């Protein structure tokens, strides 16, 4: 009978312990959901900051500017004394300050060029004013806004969060759990029973796979219900890719836990290993934003490749077999981790 | 099962050594230890903390490797391909092991039951350690004594031929200790073979058929508690203190009738005797002769603690 086997009992015990840890449930279900909702709303371009504020320094011609722009709903113009306008600019409360020399009528735009929203605003204002004062466009143009599902920030974010969950699940769900057992002398206790070490390890890894499925399904379903995120690739391709990620990070978790004897040291190690991936692997923004000389290191990180592949499959509908680099990198990390971990693993 | 396992000793070790080396320093945790545990007996390893009890037991359990020496468990040796079949027949509780907080008592026993081919039912194990009412409680909600009884249940559930209990009552309050003693006594009545370590002499006296007193990784005395005690030359100790500042030399009392040994500890004199009814009148006469007056006088039975003190000059607790 299956339910009498050590494998099954180890798996069931692990599942019961997991379900009885409210903190774990929060970090695996609540935390990613909060991130999706909060960041999804904050960066939703449909309802975003379309009305952009700029200020005109108080002067004889300032009112003319206001009246020539008042029909344009995309701008909100405020007339301010020079000092106050500059102060608000420094505080980032307005993006562009326009100053008109009363004698020469020369216009000066003040703005921070490193703020990505300032320059387009300056251009748009300038265009609108030039047109209002009689400039003719040399050819007609119209804008088409692309905010279709699949290209919004939330669509970009969800595969990143699934990757993050896989990383955290492997590191905490395997690494921490094993060291906790070692600290409690449970590892030694198991060693004193007839149960095979391989049975224990396979059950622990299987439990991770078992927990991951509802975690990922929950996050995908929530993102689909709230934001209508698209799944362009095949669900199976996403599943297999994620599974390989789960196994690879479980290996890394096992390696991290292979020697540690104290909960403090495993917590430190886990955070140390996750830190570069938190920052550089592209959970929240594209990894390609980092300078070129860092790219070889960043692209070699397992989370970078996992997230790249999940994004390609989910957003672009790429087939699994096109993801050779991610598959190879994850297999290499996973394989090497298991090999080393089993060599140096401290059972007692 | 080989014939040796049936007729021979349940456990045997010869010239067992375990040396820990770190840098220039080497510590011999186990220093040439010989042991034999017979089927059906409860054998106690009694010694102070750090005497090498746990190291010895973990070598016997096949968890640690000895530096040298021979170990035979149920007629088999570790590392010769029988390890798993030896483990099928052992039940073990470790010192300082904590079971999973958020499994219930029943779930914990069921988990351990699944590791053994043969064994007893979960319900039976619960009954044997008296935890039926706690079956559905989380481990973290149990008292120290209940957790320790649960640990014993995980050792029993594979119906072992040999049971190792490493310091089963350390850190428990007196009532919890007595409850665990009842569990172990019941196991003895059912004919289990038990190796128990402890640093409580009363525990060894109450539970063990035979005891080995261990100090610095060596056995310094071995036998039944009764034998060990009677080796001191008497079964009673007369303890007295004197009034005033008088402190005669202890040798003064060696000639008192029936006294086999004299010890002095602080202000107290202790006379070991097999016949207190002869020793006490003689002592009173001797004191009167010297013009000394008693401040107090009591008698008690000799115990294993006295055996340890007479062998090492130290107490079990502060050794």
Interface residues (C-beta under 8 A of the other chain):
Chain A: X4 X5 X6 X8 X9 X10 X13 X16 X17 X20 X21 X184 X185 X186 X188 X189 X191 X192 X193 X194 X195 X196 X348
Chain B: X61 X62 X63 X64 X84 X85 X87 X88 X90 X92 X94 X96 X97 X98 X99 X100 X102 X103 X107 X110 X111 X112 X114 X115 X116 X117 X138 X154 X158
